[in-house]
Amino acid sequence: MFSASSGYPGLQRVAAVATGRVTSADGGATSFRLSAGLQQHGRWAKEALPARDPSVQTYFADDDLGSENLRLNARVDRTLGEWGAVSLSSGLSRNQSEFYNFGALPAYGIQLDHYYVRADLFVKDFHLRGYYNANRGNTGPYLQYRERDSTAPSRTTTWWTSRASRSRSRPAR
């Protein structure tokens, strides 16, 4: 599947999804899903034109862009006969946005990356899952002087999670 749309001010959307399933001679099946998307929105207003004032720069290289989001995801599942299955998925989301404040505070820009990897193993009634998740980003005033970098330092948050569980079948009634 593929879709694209465009609008004003600076609205652009593109999305693509591919899925499939392959069955092997031993009866195991492998399925996959790949998806990607890009979305952009233009700015509604501008405080100053940096091209006319060389001492001022915008938080993003393109001062007409108000928001941009890129998404990539992939997943592969494989059955292991009648006794189990494995699954692996991964994804990335990269976002940069301008956000407005109320009152005397100026507009700000934020850049945020989020990525994850997940693995699952199913063996009969046992399930083991591992999950890695991370965020990285920074923020700062949308307009700033070239000589002074007012951007907050980049921060990374990372965590690992694992979980094991066992389901117990109840007798049929």
trRosetta pair geometry for C-beta under 8 A, 3 or more apart (Angstrom, degrees):
i j d omega theta_ij theta_ji phi_ij phi_ji
1 15 7.7 -12 116 116 97 94
1 16 6.9 168 90 -151 59 45
1 17 4.6 5 53 53 103 97
1 18 7.9 -164 25 -71 63 44
2 15 7.3 169 -150 90 42 56
2 16 4.9 0 -106 -107 78 84
3 13 7.5 -12 116 119 94 101
3 14 7.4 174 92 -148 54 39
3 15 5.1 1 55 55 93 96
3 16 7.9 -174 24 -73 58 49
4 12 7.9 -18 -167 -170 87 77
4 13 6.7 167 -151 92 43 62
4 14 4.8 3 -107 -105 87 75
4 15 7.8 -175 -74 23 50 61
5 11 7.5 -28 117 131 91 104
5 12 7.6 169 89 -152 54 37
5 13 4.7 5 52 53 91 105
6 11 6.3 139 -167 93 42 76
6 12 5.4 1 -110 -105 77 67
6 13 7.6 -157 -70 25 41 68
7 11 3.6 -9 62 64 92 130
7 12 7.9 -161 29 -61 64 39
8 11 6.4 -55 1 13 11 101
8 42 7.5 -35 -166 34 48 134
9 41 7.5 66 82 179 73 67
9 42 3.6 -101 127 76 89 129
9 43 7.0 -62 111 66 135 35
9 44 6.4 153 34 -94 140 53
10 40 6.2 -80 149 131 94 103
10 41 6.2 94 93 174 94 28
10 42 2.3 114 26 -51 122 107
10 43 7.4 28 28 12 142 50
10 64 6.1 157 -76 147 150 99
10 65 6.7 -147 156 -104 153 55
10 66 7.3 136 73 12 133 93
11 40 7.0 168 -144 91 29 67
11 41 5.7 9 -98 -112 71 64
11 42 6.9 -83 -40 4 54 88
12 38 7.3 -16 116 116 101 97
12 39 7.2 173 90 -149 60 38
12 40 4.5 13 48 48 98 105
13 37 7.5 -13 -167 -168 79 98
13 38 7.4 172 -147 89 37 58
13 39 5.0 8 -109 -110 79 82
13 40 7.8 -155 -66 28 49 61
14 37 6.6 171 91 -149 58 54
14 38 4.8 10 52 50 101 95
14 39 7.8 -160 29 -69 58 51
15 35 7.5 -7 -171 -170 88 93
15 36 7.2 173 -149 91 47 52
15 37 4.3 -1 -106 -106 80 98
15 38 7.9 -162 -70 27 52 54
16 35 6.9 173 92 -149 55 51
16 36 5.1 1 55 55 96 92
16 37 7.4 -177 22 -74 59 58
17 33 7.2 -16 -168 -167 92 88
17 34 7.2 161 -154 87 45 55
17 35 4.6 -3 -106 -105 80 90
18 32 7.8 -1 112 111 88 100
18 33 7.4 164 87 -152 52 42
18 34 4.7 -1 56 56 97 101
18 35 7.7 -171 24 -73 59 50
19 31 7.4 4 -175 -178 88 94
19 32 6.8 -178 -147 92 49 57
19 33 4.8 -3 -104 -104 89 76
19 34 7.7 -169 -72 25 47 62
20 31 6.8 -174 96 -148 46 60
20 32 5.5 2 55 51 85 92
21 29 6.0 2 -174 -179 101 111
21 30 7.1 166 -152 87 53 46
21 31 4.2 -14 -101 -101 85 89
21 32 7.8 -179 -77 17 46 61
22 29 7.0 162 83 -156 42 63
22 30 5.0 -9 59 60 93 95
22 31 7.7 176 20 -79 59 44
23 27 7.3 -22 -173 -149 100 27
23 28 7.4 165 -153 89 59 37
23 29 4.8 -28 -100 -101 73 85
23 30 8.0 -178 -82 22 29 64
24 27 7.2 -36 77 31 76 21
24 28 5.0 2 41 62 115 84
24 29 7.3 -161 9 -84 75 34
24 30 7.3 58 -29 -7 103 100
26 81 6.9 -62 145 -79 103 91
27 79 8.0 -76 127 102 74 119
27 81 6.1 63 85 -117 114 63
28 78 6.3 22 170 -180 116 85
28 79 5.0 -169 -148 83 70 78
28 80 6.2 9 -114 -107 122 27
28 81 6.1 -47 -73 -51 90 50
29 78 7.3 -175 90 -145 44 48
29 79 4.9 35 42 22 79 115
30 76 6.8 -9 -170 -171 96 94
30 77 7.1 164 -152 86 48 52
30 78 4.8 -7 -102 -102 80 84
30 79 7.9 -133 -65 19 44 68
31 76 7.4 165 86 -153 46 48
31 77 4.9 -5 57 57 92 100
31 78 8.0 -175 22 -74 60 43
32 74 7.4 -16 -169 -169 98 83
32 75 6.6 164 -153 88 53 58
32 76 4.9 -11 -103 -103 89 72
32 77 7.6 -172 -76 21 43 67
33 73 7.6 -13 115 116 95 100
33 74 7.3 167 89 -152 58 41
33 75 4.8 5 52 53 96 102
34 73 7.4 166 -154 91 40 60
34 74 5.1 1 -109 -109 75 81
34 75 8.0 -162 -69 27 44 61
35 71 7.3 -18 119 121 96 104
35 72 7.5 166 91 -151 58 36
35 73 4.8 1 57 57 97 100
35 74 7.8 -170 25 -73 62 45
36 70 8.0 -16 -168 -172 85 79
36 71 6.6 165 -153 91 41 66
36 72 5.1 4 -109 -106 85 70
36 73 7.6 -169 -72 25 48 64
37 69 7.6 0 111 111 98 93
37 70 7.4 170 90 -153 55 40
37 71 4.5 7 52 52 95 107
38 68 7.6 -13 -169 -168 85 86
38 69 7.3 166 -151 86 42 55
38 70 5.3 -3 -105 -106 79 73
38 71 7.7 -160 -68 24 40 69
39 67 7.6 -16 116 119 91 100
39 68 7.2 168 88 -150 54 42
39 69 4.8 -2 56 54 97 98
40 65 6.4 -62 -162 -138 108 101
40 67 6.9 165 -152 91 43 62
40 68 4.9 0 -106 -105 82 80
40 69 7.9 -169 -72 23 45 62
41 65 7.8 101 77 -163 47 61
41 66 5.0 -56 104 69 90 105
41 67 4.3 18 44 49 105 102
41 68 7.8 -152 26 -65 63 49
42 64 5.6 -33 -142 161 97 82
42 65 6.6 -75 -117 -109 50 35
42 66 5.7 63 142 2 21 103
43 46 6.2 84 115 -68 139 78
43 63 7.2 -37 2 158 149 60
43 64 6.1 -139 20 -165 101 35
43 65 6.8 44 -29 84 91 12
43 66 4.0 143 -81 -64 59 101
43 98 6.4 16 -103 42 102 152
44 66 7.0 34 -9 -73 68 155
46 49 6.7 58 138 -73 137 65
46 63 6.6 69 -125 151 120 112
47 106 7.5 -1 -76 -152 166 106
47 107 7.0 -162 -31 17 129 120
47 142 7.5 123 12 93 130 120
47 143 5.7 -95 71 -31 134 144
48 52 7.7 -126 172 60 85 104
48 53 6.1 -28 163 25 126 137
48 56 5.9 1 102 108 142 159
48 143 6.1 80 35 -122 115 148
49 52 4.6 55 91 12 106 109
49 53 7.1 123 83 9 60 89
49 63 8.0 148 -135 102 51 155
50 53 6.1 -80 -138 63 37 81
50 54 7.8 77 173 -106 71 27
50 56 5.1 -130 -116 99 81 87
50 57 5.6 73 -142 -114 142 36
50 58 5.7 -113 -31 -24 144 88
50 63 6.1 165 13 -48 118 155
50 143 7.7 -168 -73 -129 103 93
53 56 4.6 26 106 22 116 110
54 146 7.4 -28 151 -13 65 145
55 145 5.7 -21 159 -142 88 85
55 146 5.9 -126 -162 14 42 103
55 147 7.5 -23 -156 -7 87 98
56 143 5.7 -4 -172 -170 114 100
56 144 7.2 150 -151 79 67 24
56 145 6.3 -53 -99 -101 56 48
56 146 7.1 -122 -81 -29 8 84
57 143 7.6 157 80 -150 34 55
57 144 6.2 -29 64 68 80 73
57 145 7.7 64 18 176 82 13
57 146 5.2 91 -15 -82 116 79
58 61 7.7 165 77 -92 102 6
58 63 4.1 153 -18 -95 163 101
58 109 7.7 100 165 -46 79 144
58 142 6.1 -17 -154 168 78 75
58 143 6.2 -36 -105 -94 58 60
59 98 7.2 148 52 -98 130 89
59 108 7.4 77 -59 -178 160 44
59 109 3.0 179 112 14 158 149
59 140 5.8 167 -118 78 113 94
59 141 7.0 -166 -67 102 112 40
59 142 4.7 -81 -8 -133 117 46
59 143 7.6 -75 -29 -49 81 26
59 144 7.1 78 -75 3 71 108
59 151 7.5 128 -136 -90 91 103
60 63 6.8 157 75 -83 87 45
60 65 5.8 -90 115 72 151 110
60 96 6.0 116 -96 151 125 137
60 98 7.5 -93 -3 -59 124 100
60 109 5.9 -175 -32 -140 88 149
62 65 4.3 58 98 -1 112 116
65 68 5.9 -5 180 -38 127 112
65 96 7.7 42 128 98 122 113
66 97 7.0 19 149 -152 63 63
66 98 4.8 -85 -152 35 67 114
67 95 7.5 -15 -166 -167 85 90
67 96 7.2 179 -145 94 42 56
67 97 4.3 15 -113 -115 88 84
67 98 6.8 -111 -59 24 70 71
68 95 7.1 170 89 -148 55 47
68 96 5.2 9 51 53 94 91
68 97 7.7 -162 28 -71 51 59
69 93 6.9 -12 -168 -170 93 91
69 94 7.3 161 -152 84 45 51
69 95 4.7 1 -107 -106 82 87
69 97 8.0 13 -59 -60 92 102
70 92 7.6 -10 112 115 95 98
70 93 7.1 164 85 -153 56 43
70 94 4.5 0 54 54 104 98
70 95 7.7 -159 27 -69 62 49
71 91 7.4 -9 -170 -171 80 106
71 92 7.3 169 -150 89 39 59
71 93 5.2 -1 -105 -107 77 80
72 91 6.3 172 93 -150 58 61
72 92 4.7 9 53 51 101 96
72 93 7.9 -165 28 -71 61 45
73 89 7.2 1 -174 -174 89 100
73 90 7.3 174 -149 92 51 47
73 91 4.0 -4 -105 -105 78 107
73 92 7.9 -161 -69 27 52 54
74 89 6.7 180 94 -148 52 59
74 90 5.4 -2 57 57 93 87
74 91 7.2 177 20 -76 59 63
75 87 7.0 -4 -171 -173 96 95
75 88 7.2 170 -149 90 52 48
75 89 3.9 -7 -104 -103 87 99
75 90 7.8 175 -77 20 54 55
76 87 7.2 173 90 -150 50 51
76 88 5.3 -2 56 58 93 92
76 89 7.6 178 22 -76 55 57
77 85 6.5 5 -176 177 92 118
77 86 7.4 173 -152 91 50 49
77 87 4.6 -8 -107 -106 80 89
78 85 6.4 169 89 -157 47 71
78 86 5.2 -2 57 56 97 89
78 87 7.6 -176 22 -76 62 47
79 84 7.6 158 -164 100 56 41
79 85 4.8 -37 -111 -100 53 97
80 83 6.2 -57 104 72 97 79
80 84 4.2 -8 57 76 120 85
80 85 5.9 -165 8 -82 83 34
80 86 6.8 66 -36 -11 114 88
81 84 7.4 34 57 36 76 65
83 123 6.5 7 150 -154 90 66
83 124 5.8 -28 -162 -60 77 77
84 121 7.2 3 -179 179 125 72
84 122 5.0 172 -155 98 75 68
84 123 4.3 -14 -96 -102 134 52
84 124 6.7 -42 -70 -23 88 47
85 120 7.8 8 106 110 90 102
85 121 7.9 176 90 -154 49 38
85 122 4.5 12 50 51 82 116
86 119 7.5 -17 -171 -170 92 86
86 120 6.8 160 -158 87 46 63
86 121 5.5 -8 -108 -106 80 66
86 122 7.4 -156 -71 24 37 74
87 118 7.7 -13 115 116 97 94
87 119 7.1 161 87 -156 59 42
87 120 4.2 6 52 51 103 107
87 122 7.9 43 -5 -8 101 103
88 117 7.8 -15 -168 -171 84 86
88 118 7.3 164 -153 88 41 57
88 119 5.2 -2 -106 -107 76 78
88 120 7.8 -153 -65 25 41 68
89 116 7.9 8 111 108 89 100
89 117 7.5 167 91 -154 50 44
89 118 4.8 -4 59 57 93 101
90 115 7.6 6 -176 -175 84 90
90 116 6.8 -172 -145 94 49 59
90 117 4.8 -3 -105 -107 91 72
90 118 7.4 -171 -73 22 48 66
91 115 6.6 -170 96 -143 53 57
91 116 5.5 7 51 50 89 90
92 113 7.2 -24 -164 -166 90 91
92 114 7.3 152 -157 85 43 54
92 115 4.6 -5 -104 -102 72 96
93 112 7.9 -4 111 112 94 92
93 113 7.3 157 85 -156 55 44
93 114 4.5 -3 56 57 102 100
93 115 7.4 -172 23 -72 62 53
94 112 7.7 172 -152 91 41 51
94 113 5.2 -6 -107 -107 76 79
94 114 8.0 -163 -71 27 39 62
95 110 7.7 6 113 107 96 93
95 111 7.3 170 93 -151 55 43
95 112 4.9 -7 62 60 99 92
95 113 7.8 -180 24 -78 65 37
95 114 7.9 14 6 4 105 99
96 109 6.9 5 -175 -177 91 101
96 110 7.0 -178 -146 91 51 50
96 111 4.6 -9 -102 -104 90 77
96 112 7.7 168 -80 20 45 62
97 109 7.2 171 90 -151 39 59
97 110 5.5 -9 59 56 83 93
98 107 5.7 15 -180 168 103 121
98 108 7.2 162 -155 86 58 39
98 109 5.4 -34 -99 -97 66 73
98 142 5.6 47 -135 -104 107 131
99 107 6.9 171 86 -159 35 77
99 108 5.6 -16 61 63 84 87
99 109 7.8 151 16 -99 69 25
99 110 6.6 11 2 0 113 114
100 107 5.1 -37 -103 -106 61 90
101 105 3.7 -42 106 90 153 114
101 106 6.8 57 35 77 118 19
101 107 6.8 -168 9 -93 80 36
101 108 6.8 61 -32 -7 108 101
102 105 7.4 41 65 43 37 102
105 108 7.9 -22 154 -35 109 105
106 141 5.3 41 82 -146 129 105
106 142 6.5 -137 141 32 107 91
106 143 6.6 -98 174 40 146 95
107 141 7.4 93 82 -164 53 64
107 142 4.1 -10 101 5 98 139
107 143 7.5 70 59 -2 95 87
108 139 5.8 27 166 179 122 105
108 140 6.6 177 -153 97 88 22
108 141 5.9 -69 -107 -109 68 33
108 142 5.8 -155 -118 -36 11 82
109 139 6.7 179 90 -148 51 63
109 140 6.2 -12 56 63 89 69
109 141 7.6 30 13 121 83 18
109 142 4.9 114 -34 -99 93 70
110 137 6.4 24 179 173 87 127
110 138 7.5 -171 -147 96 57 38
110 139 4.4 -15 -103 -101 79 98
111 137 5.5 -176 96 -147 58 82
111 138 5.8 7 53 52 97 74
111 139 7.5 -174 22 -77 62 52
112 135 6.6 -19 -167 -166 96 97
112 136 7.4 154 -154 83 50 43
112 137 3.7 -13 -103 -91 63 141
113 135 7.0 155 84 -157 56 47
113 136 4.7 -8 57 59 104 91
113 137 6.4 175 17 -68 63 78
114 133 7.9 -11 -170 -170 88 82
114 134 7.3 171 -149 91 48 52
114 135 5.1 -11 -101 -103 78 77
115 133 7.9 173 93 -150 45 43
115 134 5.6 -9 60 60 82 95
116 131 7.0 -15 -168 -171 107 85
116 132 6.3 162 -155 88 56 60
116 133 4.8 -3 -107 -105 98 69
116 134 7.4 174 -79 21 54 64
117 131 7.5 169 87 -152 53 42
117 132 4.6 10 51 51 92 108
118 129 7.0 -13 -169 -168 93 96
118 130 7.2 168 -152 88 47 55
118 131 4.9 2 -110 -110 84 79
118 132 7.6 -155 -70 29 48 63
119 129 7.1 162 87 -153 52 50
119 130 4.8 3 55 54 98 99
119 131 7.9 -158 28 -70 60 46
120 127 6.9 -20 -165 -166 98 90
120 128 7.2 153 -157 83 49 53
120 129 5.0 -11 -104 -103 78 81
121 127 7.3 157 83 -154 54 43
121 128 4.5 -4 56 57 102 101
121 129 7.8 -164 24 -71 65 42
122 126 7.3 155 -156 85 44 56
122 127 5.4 -7 -105 -104 74 76
123 126 4.8 -13 66 62 86 106
123 128 8.0 14 9 3 100 103
125 166 5.6 59 125 -166 94 76
125 167 4.8 -122 -166 62 95 77
125 168 7.0 82 172 -84 147 33
125 169 6.7 -111 -99 -27 139 93
126 164 7.2 -12 -171 -169 91 94
126 165 7.7 163 -154 87 49 43
126 166 5.3 -21 -101 -103 66 83
127 163 7.9 -4 113 111 94 90
127 164 7.0 162 87 -154 55 48
127 165 5.0 -11 60 60 103 87
127 166 7.4 -180 19 -82 75 34
127 167 7.3 50 -9 -17 113 97
128 162 7.5 -6 -174 -173 83 96
128 163 7.5 170 -152 89 43 50
128 164 5.0 -7 -105 -105 75 84
129 161 7.8 -6 115 114 98 92
129 162 6.7 170 91 -153 57 51
129 163 4.8 -2 56 56 102 92
129 164 7.7 -174 22 -76 66 41
130 160 7.4 -21 -168 -170 87 93
130 161 7.4 157 -158 88 42 54
130 162 4.8 -11 -105 -104 70 90
131 160 7.1 148 83 -162 57 48
131 161 4.3 -11 61 61 106 98
131 162 7.2 -179 20 -78 71 43
131 163 7.9 13 1 4 110 100
132 158 7.6 -10 -171 -168 86 92
132 159 7.8 176 -149 92 48 44
132 160 5.5 -16 -102 -106 73 74
132 161 8.0 -171 -72 24 32 68
133 158 7.3 161 89 -152 52 49
133 159 5.5 -11 62 61 95 84
133 160 8.0 173 23 -85 71 29
133 161 7.4 16 4 3 111 107
134 156 6.5 -6 -172 -172 106 93
134 157 6.7 165 -153 87 56 53
134 158 4.3 -5 -106 -105 97 79
134 159 7.6 168 -80 20 57 54
135 156 7.1 168 88 -152 51 47
135 157 4.6 4 54 52 97 101
135 158 7.9 -159 28 -68 56 48
136 154 6.2 20 -180 178 93 107
136 155 7.0 -171 -143 91 54 44
136 156 4.4 -8 -100 -102 93 80
136 157 7.6 -170 -72 22 49 61
137 154 6.8 -169 106 -144 14 75
137 155 6.6 -20 60 55 61 80
138 151 5.6 44 151 173 128 105
138 152 5.4 -174 -161 78 83 78
138 153 6.6 -110 -116 136 117 17
138 154 4.5 -66 -54 -89 114 62
138 155 7.1 134 -83 8 66 72
139 151 7.3 174 96 -153 24 70
139 152 5.2 13 60 30 70 120
140 144 6.6 -23 147 -42 117 146
140 149 7.8 -56 -135 174 160 67
140 150 4.9 136 -163 103 112 79
140 151 3.6 -77 -45 -104 148 56
140 152 5.8 -171 -69 0 80 69
141 144 5.0 123 77 -66 107 97
141 150 5.2 6 21 97 105 141
144 148 6.4 -117 172 87 103 87
144 149 7.3 71 137 -133 146 31
144 150 4.7 -152 -125 22 138 115
144 151 7.7 -119 3 -42 169 74
145 148 4.7 49 71 32 105 97
152 155 7.8 -22 132 -20 108 103
